[in-house]
Amino acid sequence: MADFDRSEDFLNFAHARFPGMTPKLFDTPLDASLGPATSYDRLVEIIPRSSHPLCILDLACGDGFLCEELLAKRGNIETLIGIDASPHEVEAARYRLRGRPVDLRQARAQSLPLADASMDYVLSHMALMLLDPLDEAVREIARVLRPGGIFAAIVNARGVEGSLIEVYRGHYQRVARDHRLASFRQLGDPRARSADGLREVFGTANGFEPVHLYPCDLTLRQTPDGVADIMVQSYEAYCLSDAGLTELHQLLTRDFRRFADEDGLVRCTMRLRQVIVRRL
């Protein structure tokens, strides 16, 4: 069994097995009380519709889904760069964005291959809380942003809560005893998952004005099978073999039926947070 001490090593392992998984879950409308936009749309909306040409970095771009959305919905992008540490995700992004004007590169967030003050915006979807060491990455973001430039991200605040996650944890522990391929110590820096931690990281010492934080919960109503699909798309579940994932999915589907409403759908909420901060 592989035992990963570094977040980055485990993430490369996970994305090699399951590249391009994030959009399959998050290309979904957020809580209706917050508007119809997806979490990706919340980042696209940060970019103004002006005619002024802009330089944008999608940090931890994954398979290029956000880059594709930016090209479709904003016509004033002069330079669009996508960077990801995983060669498998960069390969998937090149396939998705083939023929599009996107500069895709494999690199670490802690050592961006970009010139100082070269970006107007840096965007990141569901990745900031995975970066370790985090302070180095934040200082790199500040370095490549122009003075007054904006960093915006969607992060996982607390994930799925309540009875559903308790059912998941019980089954996961039992399945993992027989089907675990890998384990990891900790993913990223826990400060990126808390409001106080984000205020600390994005402080003046790292080159930023006070950070603005907004809730953007993802509330889904899915069949029991659909909720099981969501639960097995976690990094923890990616530690299981294919047989283990199948067994875990079957157990969750069976037990999630008792949480279904009269229409057969189960309500599942993921606690997300939007981060917006301006470089000094």
C-alpha positions in Angstrom: 0.0 0.0 0.0 1.3 3.5 -0.9 1.6 5.8 2.1 1.9 9.5 1.1 3.5 12.0 3.5 3.2 14.9 1.0 -0.1 16.2 -0.2 1.3 16.8 -3.7 2.5 13.2 -4.1 -0.9 11.9 -3.1 -2.8 14.3 -5.4 -0.6 13.2 -8.4 -1.5 9.6 -7.5 -5.3 10.5 -7.3 -5.4 12.5 -10.5 -3.5 9.9 -12.4 -6.3 7.5 -11.5 -9.2 9.9 -11.9 -8.4 13.0 -14.1 -11.1 15.5 -14.8 -13.4 14.5 -12.0 -14.1 17.9 -10.4 -16.4 19.3 -13.1 -18.6 16.2 -13.0 -19.7 17.3 -9.5 -19.4 21.0 -9.5 -20.9 21.9 -12.9 -24.2 22.1 -11.0 -26.3 25.1 -9.9 -25.6 26.3 -6.3 -28.2 26.7 -3.6 -31.2 28.5 -5.2 -31.1 31.2 -2.6 -27.7 32.3 -3.9 -28.8 32.4 -7.6 -28.6 29.9 -10.4 -24.9 30.1 -11.0 -22.5 27.2 -10.6 -19.4 27.6 -8.5 -17.5 28.0 -11.8 -19.8 30.8 -12.8 -19.1 32.6 -9.5 -15.4 32.8 -10.7 -16.3 33.8 -14.2 -18.4 36.6 -12.9 -15.4 38.1 -11.2 -14.0 39.0 -14.6 -15.5 42.3 -16.0 -17.2 42.5 -19.4 -15.1 45.5 -20.4 -13.2 45.8 -23.7 -9.9 46.2 -21.8 -7.8 43.1 -22.6 -7.0 41.0 -19.6 -4.4 38.4 -18.5 -5.8 35.6 -16.5 -4.3 32.6 -14.7 -6.4 29.5 -13.8 -4.4 28.0 -11.0 -4.7 24.3 -10.6 -6.8 24.2 -13.8 -7.5 20.5 -13.8 -8.9 19.3 -17.1 -9.5 22.9 -18.3 -13.2 23.3 -17.5 -12.9 26.8 -16.1 -10.7 27.9 -18.9 -13.4 26.7 -21.4 -16.1 28.6 -19.5 -14.0 31.8 -19.5 -13.4 31.6 -23.2 -17.1 31.0 -23.8 -18.4 33.8 -21.6 -15.7 36.6 -21.7 -14.4 38.0 -24.9 -11.8 40.4 -23.5 -9.2 37.8 -22.5 -5.8 38.7 -24.1 -3.9 35.9 -22.3 -5.3 32.8 -20.6 -2.9 30.5 -18.8 -3.8 27.2 -17.1 -1.4 25.7 -14.7 -1.6 22.4 -12.8 0.9 20.2 -11.0 -0.6 17.0 -12.4 0.7 16.0 -15.8 -2.5 13.9 -16.2 -4.8 16.9 -15.6 -2.7 19.0 -18.0 -3.0 16.3 -20.6 -6.8 16.2 -20.1 -6.9 20.0 -20.4 -5.0 19.9 -23.7 -7.5 17.4 -25.0 -10.5 19.5 -23.9 -9.1 22.8 -25.1 -7.4 21.6 -28.3 -7.3 24.4 -30.8 -8.3 27.1 -28.2 -6.1 30.0 -27.3 -5.0 28.7 -23.8 -1.4 28.4 -22.7 -1.3 25.2 -20.6 1.7 24.4 -18.4 2.6 21.8 -15.7 4.0 23.6 -12.7 3.6 23.8 -8.9 1.7 26.7 -7.4 4.7 27.4 -5.1 6.9 28.1 -8.2 4.9 29.6 -11.0 6.7 30.0 -14.3 5.3 33.5 -14.8 6.8 37.0 -14.7 6.3 39.4 -11.8 3.1 41.5 -12.0 2.0 39.8 -15.2 -1.6 38.8 -14.3 -4.7 40.9 -13.8 -6.6 37.9 -12.3 -5.7 34.6 -10.7 -8.6 32.2 -10.3 -8.7 28.8 -8.6 -11.6 26.3 -8.2 -11.5 23.8 -5.4 -7.7 23.7 -5.1 -6.5 26.3 -2.6 -7.3 24.1 0.4 -5.1 21.3 -1.2 -1.9 23.4 -1.6 1.0 22.7 0.8 3.0 24.7 1.7 0.2 27.2 1.4 2.1 30.4 2.3 4.6 29.8 -0.5 1.7 29.4 -3.0 0.0 32.6 -1.7 3.1 34.6 -2.0 3.6 33.3 -5.6 0.0 34.4 -6.4 0.8 37.9 -5.0 4.0 38.0 -7.0 2.4 37.3 -10.4 -0.6 39.6 -9.8 -0.3 43.2 -10.9 -0.8 45.8 -8.1 -4.5 45.9 -7.6 -5.0 42.6 -9.3 -7.5 40.1 -7.9 -7.3 36.5 -6.7 -10.6 34.7 -6.5 -11.2 31.1 -5.4 -13.9 28.5 -4.5 -12.8 26.4 -1.5 -14.4 23.6 0.5 -15.5 25.0 3.8 -16.8 21.9 5.6 -17.9 19.5 2.9 -21.0 17.4 3.3 -22.5 17.4 6.8 -25.0 15.5 8.8 -26.3 11.9 8.7 -25.2 11.2 5.1 -21.5 11.7 6.0 -21.9 9.5 9.1 -23.2 6.7 6.9 -20.4 7.2 4.5 -17.7 7.1 7.2 -19.0 3.9 8.7 -19.1 2.1 5.4 -15.7 3.6 4.2 -13.9 2.3 7.3 -15.2 -1.2 6.8 -14.5 -1.3 3.0 -11.0 0.3 3.5 -9.9 -2.6 5.7 -9.9 -4.9 2.6 -9.6 -2.5 -0.3 -7.2 0.3 0.5 -4.5 1.1 -2.1 -3.1 4.2 -0.5 -3.3 6.5 2.5 -2.3 10.1 3.1 -1.4 12.1 6.3 -3.2 15.4 5.5 -4.3 17.2 2.3 -3.2 20.8 2.2 -3.3 23.4 4.9 -6.4 23.4 7.2 -6.2 27.2 7.3 -7.7 27.3 3.8 -10.9 25.7 5.1 -11.6 28.3 7.8 -12.5 31.9 7.7 -9.9 32.9 10.3 -7.3 30.8 8.5 -8.0 32.5 5.2 -7.8 35.9 6.8 -4.4 35.0 8.2 -3.0 33.6 5.0 -4.2 36.5 2.9 -2.8 39.2 5.1 -0.6 42.2 4.3 2.5 40.0 5.1 1.8 38.0 2.0 0.9 41.0 -0.1 -2.9 41.3 0.1 -5.6 43.7 1.2 -8.2 42.3 3.7 -9.9 39.2 2.2 -13.7 39.0 1.4 -15.4 35.7 2.1 -18.9 34.6 0.8 -20.8 31.4 1.3 -21.8 29.6 -1.8 -23.2 26.2 -0.7 -23.9 23.5 -3.3 -27.2 21.9 -2.5 -28.2 18.9 -4.6 -31.3 16.7 -4.7 -30.3 13.4 -6.2 -31.3 9.8 -6.2 -29.6 7.6 -3.6 -27.4 6.3 -6.4 -26.6 9.9 -7.4 -25.6 10.9 -3.8 -23.4 7.8 -3.7 -21.7 9.0 -6.9 -20.9 12.3 -5.1 -19.5 10.5 -2.0 -17.2 8.3 -3.9 -15.7 11.3 -5.7 -13.7 12.2 -2.6 -9.9 12.0 -2.3 -10.4 9.6 0.6 -12.4 7.3 -1.6 -9.7 7.5 -4.3 -7.5 5.5 -1.9 -9.7 2.5 -2.5 -9.3 -0.1 -5.3 -11.8 -0.2 -8.1 -13.5 -3.2 -6.3 -13.6 -1.2 -3.1 -15.2 1.8 -4.8 -17.8 -0.5 -6.3 -18.6 -2.0 -3.0 -18.7 1.3 -1.2 -21.0 2.7 -3.9 -23.4 -0.2 -3.5 -23.5 0.1 0.3 -24.1 3.8 0.2 -26.9 3.5 -2.5 -28.7 1.0 -0.3 -28.5 3.0 2.9 -29.1 6.4 1.4 -32.6 5.3 0.4 -33.9 5.9 3.9 -33.0 9.6 3.6 -35.1 10.0 0.4 -38.2 12.3 0.3 -41.5 11.2 -1.2 -40.2 11.9 -4.7 -37.3 9.5 -4.1 -34.6 12.2 -4.0 -32.1 12.9 -1.3 -31.0 16.4 -0.3 -27.2 16.8 0.0 -25.4 20.0 0.8 -21.7 20.8 0.5 -20.5 23.8 2.4 -18.4 25.9 0.0 -16.9 29.4 0.3 -15.9 32.0 -2.2 -12.6 33.9 -1.6 -12.0 37.3 -3.2 -8.9 39.4 -2.3 -7.0 42.2 -4.0 -3.2 42.5 -4.2 -1.6 45.5 -2.5 
